Amino acid sequence: MIYLCKKLIHHSLLVINHWSLVIIMKRSTIYLFIALHIEVALIFAGLTLLLFTYLRGEPGSIPIMTNILPASLISFSLGYLAGEYLPWAKLPPWARFWLGLGVFYAIFVISSLLGFYVMGLIYGNLSDDYWRLFYVFFLFTSILILLIGCVLGTALSRLRKF
């Protein structure tokens, strides 16, 4: 299990692809990026699952996957800003936990809403099925996002060096 976690962290750092950027980034930003990688993978898996179970893979249901790119770009942009500019070092550990959890969940809410909004702009007027799918997606993934946020908050509260 520890080996898999180390591989995930190593892969997440390789995705950033610039070691000089990793050295410049604060440790809280790196932890946020790792959590955001997991979030985007879960969103992709969740939307794929909902696409084939709820909408039964109909040709009109493919536009639901187009919101992943704008949502992930928004997530990583907000994650970078939160990791770099929030005063993580000045906060006590319990406040870092709750701030990490709140920031991570807020990033998820903002990026998923804007991702679905961009999908609506691209494809015009969306039917009620898409918005029902959004509510189902939001309900089921919120639980997993909160769990990832708790792990992130715990990691941020244990940081000694920023």
N, C-alpha and C positions, 0 to 999 in steps of 0.2 A: 504494500500500500504506500509506504514511504517512497519506494522507488518510482511508482506512478506519479506521485505528487511532485517529485523532483523533475521527472520528465516533462510534466505539464508546465512547471515553472520555466524550465529550460526552453521548451517550445514557445511559450508566450514571450520570452525575451527575444527569441530568434525572429518571431513575427514582427517585432518592432524594427528589427533588421539594422539598426544603427547602434553599435555599442557605445559610441560617444554620446548619443542621445540618452541611453540608459544611465550612463554615468552622471549626466547632468540632471536627470529627473530625480525628484525626491522619492524616497522609498514608499511613501504613501501613494504616489502616483503609479508606481510599478504594481503595488498591490491592487489598486483600482483597475488597472489594465488587465491584470490576471483575472479578476472577478468579472470584468466586462467580456473577456474572451469566453468565459464559461456561460455568461448570460446570453451572448449572441448564439452560441452553439445550442443552448436550450431553446431559445426562441425559434431557431431554424428547425430543430427537431419537433417542437410543439406545433409550429405552423404546418409542417409536413404531415404530422399525425392528424391534425384537424382537417387538413385539406382532403385527405383520403377517407376519413371516417365521417365527418360532418357533411362535407360537400360532395363526397363520393367521387372525387377526381374528375368532375365534369369540366369540359373545356372552358366554361365561363368562370371557373374557380381559380384558374392559374394567376390572375392579377393579385391574389392575396400574397404571393411570394415577393412581389415587387417592393413591399414596404421594408424588407429586411435591410437593404443597402442604405437608404436614407436614415433608418432608425439606428443602424450601427454606427454610421458616421456621426450622427448627433450624440450617441452614447459616448463614443470615444472623445469627441470634442469636449463635452461636458465633464467627462471623467478626468481629462487632462487639466482642465481649468480648476476643478475641485481639488485634485491632488496637489497641484502646484500652489494655489493661492489661498486655500483655507489654512488657518493657523493651527495645524495639527500638533505641533510641538508645544504650544502654549497651553493646551487643554489637558486636564487630568484624564487618566485612562478610562474612567467610566463615561466621560463626555465624548471621548474619541470613539468608543463603541457605539453610542447612540447617534452621533453625528455620521459615522460611517454607514450605519444601517439606514438612516434617513436620507443621506445623500445618494446612496446606491438605489434605494427605492424611488426617490424622486427622479433620478436619471432614467430609470426604467419607465416610469409613468410618462415623463415628457417625451422620451424618444418613441415610445409605442404610439402615443397619441399623434405626434407629428408624422410618424411613419404611415399611419393609416390616413392621415390628412393628405399627405403627398400622394398616396395611392388614389384617394378620391379626386385629387386635382388631375392626375394623369388619365384616369379612366372615366371621368365625368361623374354623373349622378350614380351613386352606389345604391344597390337594393338593400332592403332590410336584412337580408341574409348575411351580408358582409358585416353589418353592425352587430347582429346577434353573435356572429362568429367572433368579433372583437371582444364582446363581453365574456364569452366562454373562454377565449384565449387569455384574457386579462385575469379572470377568476382563477384559473388553474395555474397559470405561470406565476401569479403573485405569491403563491405559497412557496414555490421554489426560489423565487427571487428574494423573498424574506429570509429563507434559510441561507442562501449564499451571502446575503447582507449581514447575517449574524456571524458567519465565519469571517467575513471581511472586517467587521467591527471588532471581533476578538483579535484578529491579526494586528489591526491598527492600535488596539489598546495595549498590546504587548510590545510595541515598538519602543526601543530605548534611544536609538540613534536615527535622526531624520536626515 
